[in-house]
Amino acid sequence: MTEGDAQHTVRHADVADADIIGRLLHDFNTEFEEITPGPEALADRVRELLAGDDFVVLLAGTKPSGLAVLRFRPSIWTAGLECYLAELYVQPEHRAHGHGKALMAAVLETAKARGTDYIEVATSEDDVAARALYERFGFINRERGADGPLMYVYEREL
């Protein structure tokens, strides 16, 4: 799967890419001051998840400089699947060069090919670049809809 020139190549990752994915996910969390178990632990978990049918990682760039992590599950509301775009990350030095656009195009293509009816993604209010990218690809911010209430995202560790 590709988008644009070789610099913007996007491909499906496999188990052999787990170390690269672990490093990128670790860098992502470190950059945004989030807790990370470290690149090795992330790589081990990615190896496990890639063995299943509900986890897809897309890698951008000839030497991967970005990724998109997708989770699929049956939808309650439709006959198809729903997709959760769990992570989208491009290394800082590679931003504003088309990698995010290439990843998003590949996300949509992959989700459609898997029979997905809709995609969900969450980001923080201050991540203006991510919000702009999602909106450019037709995502609608349901939090601030004029016809609906403000929505909140909660999580709890167990």
C-alpha positions as a Markdown table, in Angstrom:
| # | Residue | x | y | z |
|---|---|---|---|---|
| 1 | Met | 0.0 | 0.0 | 0.0 |
| 2 | Thr | 1.5 | 3.4 | -1.0 |
| 3 | Glu | 0.5 | 7.0 | -1.0 |
| 4 | Gly | 2.4 | 9.4 | -3.2 |
| 5 | Asp | 6.2 | 8.9 | -3.8 |
| 6 | Ala | 8.5 | 6.5 | -2.1 |
| 7 | Gln | 9.1 | 8.9 | 0.8 |
| 8 | His | 5.4 | 8.6 | 1.7 |
| 9 | Thr | 5.1 | 4.9 | 1.4 |
| 10 | Val | 2.7 | 3.3 | 3.9 |
| 11 | Arg | 2.7 | -0.4 | 4.5 |
| 12 | His | 1.2 | -2.9 | 6.9 |
| 13 | Ala | 3.5 | -3.9 | 9.6 |
| 14 | Asp | 4.2 | -7.5 | 10.6 |
| 15 | Val | 5.8 | -9.2 | 13.6 |
| 16 | Ala | 9.3 | -8.4 | 12.2 |
| 17 | Asp | 8.5 | -4.7 | 12.7 |
| 18 | Ala | 7.7 | -5.0 | 16.4 |
| 19 | Asp | 10.9 | -3.4 | 17.6 |
| 20 | Ile | 10.4 | -0.4 | 15.3 |
| 21 | Ile | 6.8 | -0.1 | 16.4 |
| 22 | Gly | 7.8 | -0.3 | 20.1 |
| 23 | Arg | 10.4 | 2.4 | 19.6 |
| 24 | Leu | 7.9 | 4.7 | 17.8 |
| 25 | Leu | 5.2 | 4.2 | 20.5 |
| 26 | His | 7.7 | 4.8 | 23.2 |
| 27 | Asp | 8.9 | 8.0 | 21.5 |
| 28 | Phe | 5.2 | 9.1 | 21.1 |
| 29 | Asn | 4.5 | 8.7 | 24.8 |
| 30 | Thr | 7.8 | 10.3 | 25.9 |
| 31 | Glu | 7.2 | 13.3 | 23.6 |
| 32 | Phe | 3.8 | 13.9 | 25.1 |
| 33 | Glu | 4.9 | 13.2 | 28.7 |
| 34 | Glu | 2.8 | 10.0 | 29.0 |
| 35 | Ile | 3.8 | 6.9 | 30.9 |
| 36 | Thr | 5.5 | 4.2 | 28.8 |
| 37 | Pro | 6.6 | 0.7 | 29.8 |
| 38 | Gly | 9.6 | 1.2 | 27.4 |
| 39 | Pro | 10.3 | 0.2 | 23.8 |
| 40 | Glu | 11.1 | -3.5 | 24.6 |
| 41 | Ala | 7.9 | -4.1 | 26.6 |
| 42 | Leu | 5.9 | -2.3 | 23.9 |
| 43 | Ala | 7.5 | -4.4 | 21.2 |
| 44 | Asp | 6.7 | -7.6 | 23.1 |
| 45 | Arg | 3.1 | -6.6 | 23.4 |
| 46 | Val | 2.9 | -5.6 | 19.7 |
| 47 | Arg | 4.2 | -9.1 | 18.8 |
| 48 | Glu | 1.3 | -10.6 | 20.7 |
| 49 | Leu | -1.3 | -8.3 | 19.3 |
| 50 | Leu | -0.2 | -8.7 | 15.7 |
| 51 | Ala | -0.9 | -12.4 | 15.9 |
| 52 | Gly | -4.6 | -11.6 | 16.2 |
| 53 | Asp | -7.1 | -10.4 | 13.7 |
| 54 | Asp | -8.2 | -7.2 | 15.4 |
| 55 | Phe | -4.9 | -5.3 | 15.5 |
| 56 | Val | -3.3 | -3.5 | 12.5 |
| 57 | Val | -0.2 | -1.2 | 12.4 |
| 58 | Leu | 0.6 | 0.9 | 9.4 |
| 59 | Leu | 4.1 | 2.2 | 9.0 |
| 60 | Ala | 5.0 | 5.4 | 7.1 |
| 61 | Gly | 8.3 | 6.1 | 5.3 |
| 62 | Thr | 11.0 | 3.9 | 3.9 |
| 63 | Lys | 12.8 | 4.0 | 7.3 |
| 64 | Pro | 9.6 | 4.1 | 9.4 |
| 65 | Ser | 9.1 | 7.6 | 10.8 |
| 66 | Gly | 5.4 | 7.3 | 11.7 |
| 67 | Leu | 2.7 | 4.8 | 12.4 |
| 68 | Ala | -1.0 | 4.4 | 12.8 |
| 69 | Val | -2.4 | 1.7 | 15.2 |
| 70 | Leu | -5.9 | 0.4 | 14.4 |
| 71 | Arg | -8.2 | -1.8 | 16.6 |
| 72 | Phe | -11.2 | -3.5 | 15.0 |
| 73 | Arg | -14.3 | -5.0 | 16.8 |
| 74 | Pro | -17.9 | -5.9 | 15.9 |
| 75 | Ser | -20.2 | -2.9 | 16.0 |
| 76 | Ile | -23.3 | -2.8 | 18.1 |
| 77 | Trp | -24.9 | -0.2 | 15.9 |
| 78 | Thr | -24.2 | -1.6 | 12.4 |
| 79 | Ala | -23.6 | -5.0 | 10.7 |
| 80 | Gly | -20.0 | -4.0 | 10.0 |
| 81 | Leu | -17.0 | -3.5 | 12.1 |
| 82 | Glu | -16.0 | -0.4 | 14.0 |
| 83 | Cys | -12.4 | 0.8 | 14.0 |
| 84 | Tyr | -10.6 | 2.7 | 16.7 |
| 85 | Leu | -7.6 | 4.7 | 15.6 |
| 86 | Ala | -5.7 | 4.1 | 18.8 |
| 87 | Glu | -2.5 | 6.0 | 17.8 |
| 88 | Leu | -1.3 | 8.1 | 15.0 |
| 89 | Tyr | 2.3 | 9.4 | 15.3 |
| 90 | Val | 4.9 | 11.0 | 13.1 |
| 91 | Gln | 8.3 | 11.8 | 14.5 |
| 92 | Pro | 8.7 | 15.6 | 14.9 |
| 93 | Glu | 11.4 | 16.0 | 12.3 |
| 94 | His | 9.2 | 14.3 | 9.7 |
| 95 | Arg | 6.0 | 16.3 | 10.4 |
| 96 | Ala | 4.5 | 18.7 | 7.8 |
| 97 | His | 6.0 | 16.6 | 5.0 |
| 98 | Gly | 2.9 | 14.5 | 4.1 |
| 99 | His | 3.4 | 11.5 | 6.3 |
| 100 | Gly | 0.3 | 12.1 | 8.4 |
| 101 | Lys | -1.8 | 12.5 | 5.2 |
| 102 | Ala | -0.4 | 9.3 | 3.8 |
| 103 | Leu | -1.1 | 7.5 | 7.0 |
| 104 | Met | -4.7 | 8.8 | 7.2 |
| 105 | Ala | -5.3 | 7.8 | 3.6 |
| 106 | Ala | -4.0 | 4.3 | 4.4 |
| 107 | Val | -6.1 | 4.2 | 7.6 |
| 108 | Leu | -9.3 | 4.9 | 5.6 |
| 109 | Glu | -8.3 | 2.4 | 2.8 |
| 110 | Thr | -7.5 | -0.3 | 5.4 |
| 111 | Ala | -10.7 | 0.2 | 7.4 |
| 112 | Lys | -12.9 | 0.1 | 4.2 |
| 113 | Ala | -11.2 | -3.1 | 3.1 |
| 114 | Arg | -11.9 | -4.7 | 6.5 |
| 115 | Gly | -15.6 | -3.9 | 6.2 |
| 116 | Thr | -15.6 | -1.1 | 8.8 |
| 117 | Asp | -18.6 | 1.2 | 8.9 |
| 118 | Tyr | -17.0 | 3.9 | 11.0 |
| 119 | Ile | -13.8 | 5.0 | 12.7 |
| 120 | Glu | -13.4 | 6.6 | 16.1 |
| 121 | Val | -10.4 | 8.7 | 17.2 |
| 122 | Ala | -9.7 | 10.8 | 20.2 |
| 123 | Thr | -7.2 | 13.6 | 20.7 |
| 124 | Ser | -6.6 | 16.4 | 23.1 |
| 125 | Glu | -8.0 | 19.9 | 22.6 |
| 126 | Asp | -4.5 | 21.4 | 22.3 |
| 127 | Asp | -3.4 | 19.0 | 19.6 |
| 128 | Val | -4.4 | 21.4 | 16.8 |
| 129 | Ala | -2.4 | 19.7 | 14.1 |
| 130 | Ala | -4.0 | 16.3 | 14.8 |
| 131 | Arg | -7.5 | 17.8 | 14.9 |
| 132 | Ala | -6.9 | 19.6 | 11.6 |
| 133 | Leu | -5.7 | 16.4 | 10.0 |
| 134 | Tyr | -8.7 | 14.4 | 11.1 |
| 135 | Glu | -11.1 | 17.1 | 10.0 |
| 136 | Arg | -9.3 | 17.3 | 6.6 |
| 137 | Phe | -10.2 | 13.7 | 6.2 |
| 138 | Gly | -13.9 | 14.2 | 7.1 |
| 139 | Phe | -13.9 | 13.3 | 10.8 |
| 140 | Ile | -16.5 | 15.2 | 12.8 |
| 141 | Asn | -15.9 | 16.5 | 16.3 |
| 142 | Arg | -18.9 | 15.4 | 18.2 |
| 143 | Glu | -17.8 | 17.1 | 21.4 |
| 144 | Arg | -18.8 | 20.6 | 20.2 |
| 145 | Gly | -21.7 | 19.8 | 18.0 |
| 146 | Ala | -24.3 | 22.6 | 18.0 |
| 147 | Asp | -27.0 | 20.0 | 18.1 |
| 148 | Gly | -25.6 | 17.9 | 21.0 |
| 149 | Pro | -24.2 | 18.0 | 24.5 |
| 150 | Leu | -20.5 | 18.1 | 25.3 |
| 151 | Met | -19.1 | 14.6 | 25.4 |
| 152 | Tyr | -16.4 | 13.4 | 27.9 |
| 153 | Val | -13.9 | 10.6 | 27.6 |
| 154 | Tyr | -13.2 | 8.7 | 30.8 |
| 155 | Glu | -10.7 | 6.0 | 31.7 |
| 156 | Arg | -9.7 | 4.1 | 34.8 |
| 157 | Glu | -6.9 | 1.7 | 35.5 |
| 158 | Leu | -7.8 | -1.6 | 37.0 |
